[in-house]
Amino acid sequence: MRGLLYIIAVILVIGWAFGFFYANAGGIIHILLVIAIVALLLGVIRRA
């Protein structure tokens, strides 16, 4: 499960970076970043 969270987080961060630098997608880009950060934090919390 931990690996899945990291994969999802990485995909969302890549999507955020792509959208931030190459497209004008508005607020959805920042929502992707927040979701990725939450997924990473959940992974760190569950590991501890």
Distance bins in CASP14 RR format, pairs under 12 A and 6 or more apart:
PFRMAT RR
TARGET T0000
AUTHOR 0000-0000-0000
RMODE 2
METHOD distances of the structure
MODEL  1
1 7 0 0 0 0 0 1 0 0 0 0 0
1 8 0 0 0 0 0 1 0 0 0 0 0
1 39 0 0 0 0 0 1 0 0 0 0 0
1 42 0 0 0 0 1 0 0 0 0 0 0
1 43 0 0 0 0 1 0 0 0 0 0 0
1 46 1 0 0 1 0 0 0 0 0 0 0
1 47 0 0 0 0 0 1 0 0 0 0 0
2 8 0 0 0 0 0 1 0 0 0 0 0
2 9 0 0 0 0 0 1 0 0 0 0 0
2 39 0 0 0 0 0 1 0 0 0 0 0
2 40 0 0 0 0 0 1 0 0 0 0 0
2 42 0 0 0 0 1 0 0 0 0 0 0
2 43 1 0 1 0 0 0 0 0 0 0 0
2 44 0 0 0 0 1 0 0 0 0 0 0
2 45 0 0 0 0 0 1 0 0 0 0 0
2 46 1 0 0 1 0 0 0 0 0 0 0
2 47 1 0 0 1 0 0 0 0 0 0 0
2 48 0 0 0 0 0 1 0 0 0 0 0
3 9 0 0 0 0 1 0 0 0 0 0 0
3 10 0 0 0 0 1 0 0 0 0 0 0
3 11 0 0 0 0 0 1 0 0 0 0 0
3 39 0 0 0 0 0 1 0 0 0 0 0
3 40 0 0 0 0 0 1 0 0 0 0 0
3 42 0 0 0 0 0 1 0 0 0 0 0
3 43 0 0 0 0 1 0 0 0 0 0 0
3 46 0 0 0 0 0 1 0 0 0 0 0
3 47 0 0 0 0 0 1 0 0 0 0 0
4 10 0 0 0 0 0 1 0 0 0 0 0
4 11 0 0 0 0 0 1 0 0 0 0 0
4 39 0 0 0 0 1 0 0 0 0 0 0
4 42 0 0 0 0 0 1 0 0 0 0 0
4 43 0 0 0 0 1 0 0 0 0 0 0
4 46 0 0 0 0 0 1 0 0 0 0 0
5 11 0 0 0 0 0 1 0 0 0 0 0
5 12 0 0 0 0 0 1 0 0 0 0 0
5 35 0 0 0 0 0 1 0 0 0 0 0
5 36 0 0 0 0 1 0 0 0 0 0 0
5 37 0 0 0 0 0 1 0 0 0 0 0
5 38 0 0 0 0 1 0 0 0 0 0 0
5 39 1 0 1 0 0 0 0 0 0 0 0
5 40 1 0 0 1 0 0 0 0 0 0 0
5 41 0 0 0 0 1 0 0 0 0 0 0
5 42 1 0 1 0 0 0 0 0 0 0 0
5 43 1 0 1 0 0 0 0 0 0 0 0
5 44 0 0 0 0 1 0 0 0 0 0 0
5 45 0 0 0 0 0 1 0 0 0 0 0
5 46 0 0 0 0 1 0 0 0 0 0 0
5 47 0 0 0 0 0 1 0 0 0 0 0
6 12 0 0 0 0 0 1 0 0 0 0 0
6 13 0 0 0 0 0 1 0 0 0 0 0
6 36 0 0 0 0 0 1 0 0 0 0 0
6 39 1 0 0 1 0 0 0 0 0 0 0
6 40 1 0 0 1 0 0 0 0 0 0 0
6 41 0 0 0 0 0 1 0 0 0 0 0
6 42 0 0 0 0 0 1 0 0 0 0 0
6 43 1 0 0 1 0 0 0 0 0 0 0
6 44 0 0 0 0 0 1 0 0 0 0 0
6 46 0 0 0 0 0 1 0 0 0 0 0
6 47 0 0 0 0 0 1 0 0 0 0 0
7 13 0 0 0 0 0 1 0 0 0 0 0
7 14 0 0 0 0 0 1 0 0 0 0 0
7 36 0 0 0 0 0 1 0 0 0 0 0
7 39 0 0 0 0 1 0 0 0 0 0 0
7 40 0 0 0 0 0 1 0 0 0 0 0
7 43 0 0 0 0 0 1 0 0 0 0 0
8 14 0 0 0 0 0 1 0 0 0 0 0
8 15 0 0 0 0 0 1 0 0 0 0 0
8 32 0 0 0 0 0 1 0 0 0 0 0
8 35 0 0 0 0 1 0 0 0 0 0 0
8 36 1 0 0 1 0 0 0 0 0 0 0
8 37 0 0 0 0 0 1 0 0 0 0 0
8 38 0 0 0 0 0 1 0 0 0 0 0
8 39 1 0 1 0 0 0 0 0 0 0 0
8 40 0 0 0 0 1 0 0 0 0 0 0
8 42 0 0 0 0 0 1 0 0 0 0 0
8 43 0 0 0 0 0 1 0 0 0 0 0
9 15 0 0 0 0 0 1 0 0 0 0 0
9 16 0 0 0 0 0 1 0 0 0 0 0
9 32 0 0 0 0 0 1 0 0 0 0 0
9 33 0 0 0 0 0 1 0 0 0 0 0
9 34 0 0 0 0 0 1 0 0 0 0 0
9 35 0 0 0 0 1 0 0 0 0 0 0
9 36 1 0 1 0 0 0 0 0 0 0 0
9 37 1 0 0 1 0 0 0 0 0 0 0
9 38 0 0 0 0 1 0 0 0 0 0 0
9 39 1 0 1 0 0 0 0 0 0 0 0
9 40 1 0 1 0 0 0 0 0 0 0 0
9 41 0 0 0 0 1 0 0 0 0 0 0
9 42 0 0 0 0 1 0 0 0 0 0 0
9 43 0 0 0 0 1 0 0 0 0 0 0
9 44 0 0 0 0 0 1 0 0 0 0 0
10 16 0 0 0 0 0 1 0 0 0 0 0
10 17 0 0 0 0 0 1 0 0 0 0 0
10 32 0 0 0 0 0 1 0 0 0 0 0
10 35 0 0 0 0 0 1 0 0 0 0 0
10 36 1 0 0 1 0 0 0 0 0 0 0
10 37 0 0 0 0 0 1 0 0 0 0 0
10 39 0 0 0 0 1 0 0 0 0 0 0
10 40 0 0 0 0 1 0 0 0 0 0 0
11 17 0 0 0 0 0 1 0 0 0 0 0
11 18 0 0 0 0 0 1 0 0 0 0 0
11 32 0 0 0 0 1 0 0 0 0 0 0
11 35 0 0 0 0 0 1 0 0 0 0 0
11 36 0 0 0 0 1 0 0 0 0 0 0
11 39 0 0 0 0 1 0 0 0 0 0 0
11 40 0 0 0 0 0 1 0 0 0 0 0
12 18 0 0 0 0 0 1 0 0 0 0 0
12 19 0 0 0 0 0 1 0 0 0 0 0
12 28 0 0 0 0 0 1 0 0 0 0 0
12 29 0 0 0 0 0 1 0 0 0 0 0
12 30 0 0 0 0 0 1 0 0 0 0 0
12 31 0 0 0 0 1 0 0 0 0 0 0
12 32 1 0 1 0 0 0 0 0 0 0 0
12 33 1 0 0 1 0 0 0 0 0 0 0
12 34 0 0 0 0 1 0 0 0 0 0 0
12 35 1 0 1 0 0 0 0 0 0 0 0
12 36 1 1 0 0 0 0 0 0 0 0 0
12 37 0 0 0 0 1 0 0 0 0 0 0
12 38 0 0 0 0 1 0 0 0 0 0 0
12 39 1 0 0 1 0 0 0 0 0 0 0
12 40 0 0 0 0 1 0 0 0 0 0 0
13 19 0 0 0 0 0 1 0 0 0 0 0
13 20 0 0 0 0 0 1 0 0 0 0 0
13 29 0 0 0 0 0 1 0 0 0 0 0
13 32 1 0 0 1 0 0 0 0 0 0 0
13 33 1 0 0 1 0 0 0 0 0 0 0
13 34 0 0 0 0 0 1 0 0 0 0 0
13 35 0 0 0 0 1 0 0 0 0 0 0
13 36 1 0 1 0 0 0 0 0 0 0 0
13 37 0 0 0 0 1 0 0 0 0 0 0
13 38 0 0 0 0 0 1 0 0 0 0 0
13 39 0 0 0 0 1 0 0 0 0 0 0
13 40 0 0 0 0 1 0 0 0 0 0 0
14 20 0 0 0 0 0 1 0 0 0 0 0
14 21 0 0 0 0 0 1 0 0 0 0 0
14 22 0 0 0 0 0 1 0 0 0 0 0
14 29 0 0 0 0 0 1 0 0 0 0 0
14 32 0 0 0 0 1 0 0 0 0 0 0
14 33 0 0 0 0 0 1 0 0 0 0 0
14 36 0 0 0 0 1 0 0 0 0 0 0
15 21 0 0 0 0 1 0 0 0 0 0 0
15 22 0 0 0 0 1 0 0 0 0 0 0
15 23 0 0 0 0 1 0 0 0 0 0 0
15 25 0 0 0 0 1 0 0 0 0 0 0
15 28 0 0 0 0 0 1 0 0 0 0 0
15 29 1 0 0 1 0 0 0 0 0 0 0
15 30 0 0 0 0 0 1 0 0 0 0 0
15 31 0 0 0 0 0 1 0 0 0 0 0
15 32 1 0 0 1 0 0 0 0 0 0 0
15 33 0 0 0 0 1 0 0 0 0 0 0
15 35 0 0 0 0 0 1 0 0 0 0 0
15 36 0 0 0 0 1 0 0 0 0 0 0
16 22 0 0 0 0 0 1 0 0 0 0 0
16 23 0 0 0 0 0 1 0 0 0 0 0
16 25 0 0 0 0 1 0 0 0 0 0 0
16 26 0 0 0 0 0 1 0 0 0 0 0
16 27 0 0 0 0 0 1 0 0 0 0 0
16 28 0 0 0 0 1 0 0 0 0 0 0
16 29 1 0 1 0 0 0 0 0 0 0 0
16 30 1 0 0 1 0 0 0 0 0 0 0
16 31 0 0 0 0 1 0 0 0 0 0 0
16 32 1 0 1 0 0 0 0 0 0 0 0
16 33 1 0 1 0 0 0 0 0 0 0 0
16 34 0 0 0 0 1 0 0 0 0 0 0
16 35 0 0 0 0 1 0 0 0 0 0 0
16 36 1 0 0 1 0 0 0 0 0 0 0
16 37 0 0 0 0 1 0 0 0 0 0 0
17 23 0 0 0 0 0 1 0 0 0 0 0
17 25 0 0 0 0 0 1 0 0 0 0 0
17 29 0 0 0 0 1 0 0 0 0 0 0
17 30 0 0 0 0 0 1 0 0 0 0 0
17 32 0 0 0 0 1 0 0 0 0 0 0
17 33 0 0 0 0 1 0 0 0 0 0 0
17 36 0 0 0 0 0 1 0 0 0 0 0
18 25 0 0 0 0 1 0 0 0 0 0 0
18 28 0 0 0 0 0 1 0 0 0 0 0
18 29 0 0 0 0 1 0 0 0 0 0 0
18 32 0 0 0 0 1 0 0 0 0 0 0
18 33 0 0 0 0 0 1 0 0 0 0 0
19 25 1 0 1 0 0 0 0 0 0 0 0
19 26 0 0 0 0 1 0 0 0 0 0 0
19 27 0 0 0 0 0 1 0 0 0 0 0
19 28 0 0 0 0 1 0 0 0 0 0 0
19 29 1 0 1 0 0 0 0 0 0 0 0
19 30 0 0 0 0 0 1 0 0 0 0 0
19 31 0 0 0 0 0 1 0 0 0 0 0
19 32 0 0 0 0 1 0 0 0 0 0 0
19 33 0 0 0 0 0 1 0 0 0 0 0
20 26 0 0 0 0 1 0 0 0 0 0 0
20 27 0 0 0 0 0 1 0 0 0 0 0
20 28 0 0 0 0 0 1 0 0 0 0 0
20 29 1 0 1 0 0 0 0 0 0 0 0
20 30 0 0 0 0 1 0 0 0 0 0 0
20 32 0 0 0 0 1 0 0 0 0 0 0
20 33 0 0 0 0 1 0 0 0 0 0 0
21 29 0 0 0 0 1 0 0 0 0 0 0
22 29 0 0 0 0 0 1 0 0 0 0 0
23 29 1 0 0 1 0 0 0 0 0 0 0
23 32 0 0 0 0 0 1 0 0 0 0 0
25 31 0 0 0 0 1 0 0 0 0 0 0
25 32 0 0 0 0 1 0 0 0 0 0 0
25 33 0 0 0 0 0 1 0 0 0 0 0
26 32 0 0 0 0 0 1 0 0 0 0 0
26 33 0 0 0 0 0 1 0 0 0 0 0
27 33 0 0 0 0 1 0 0 0 0 0 0
27 34 0 0 0 0 0 1 0 0 0 0 0
28 34 0 0 0 0 0 1 0 0 0 0 0
28 35 0 0 0 0 0 1 0 0 0 0 0
29 35 0 0 0 0 0 1 0 0 0 0 0
29 36 0 0 0 0 0 1 0 0 0 0 0
30 36 0 0 0 0 0 1 0 0 0 0 0
30 37 0 0 0 0 0 1 0 0 0 0 0
31 37 0 0 0 0 0 1 0 0 0 0 0
31 38 0 0 0 0 0 1 0 0 0 0 0
32 38 0 0 0 0 0 1 0 0 0 0 0
32 39 0 0 0 0 0 1 0 0 0 0 0
33 39 0 0 0 0 0 1 0 0 0 0 0
33 40 0 0 0 0 0 1 0 0 0 0 0
34 40 0 0 0 0 0 1 0 0 0 0 0
34 41 0 0 0 0 0 1 0 0 0 0 0
35 41 0 0 0 0 0 1 0 0 0 0 0
35 42 0 0 0 0 0 1 0 0 0 0 0
36 42 0 0 0 0 0 1 0 0 0 0 0
36 43 0 0 0 0 0 1 0 0 0 0 0
37 43 0 0 0 0 0 1 0 0 0 0 0
37 44 0 0 0 0 0 1 0 0 0 0 0
38 44 0 0 0 0 0 1 0 0 0 0 0
38 45 0 0 0 0 0 1 0 0 0 0 0
39 45 0 0 0 0 0 1 0 0 0 0 0
39 46 0 0 0 0 0 1 0 0 0 0 0
40 46 0 0 0 0 0 1 0 0 0 0 0
40 47 0 0 0 0 0 1 0 0 0 0 0
41 47 0 0 0 0 0 1 0 0 0 0 0
41 48 0 0 0 0 0 1 0 0 0 0 0
42 48 0 0 0 0 0 1 0 0 0 0 0
END
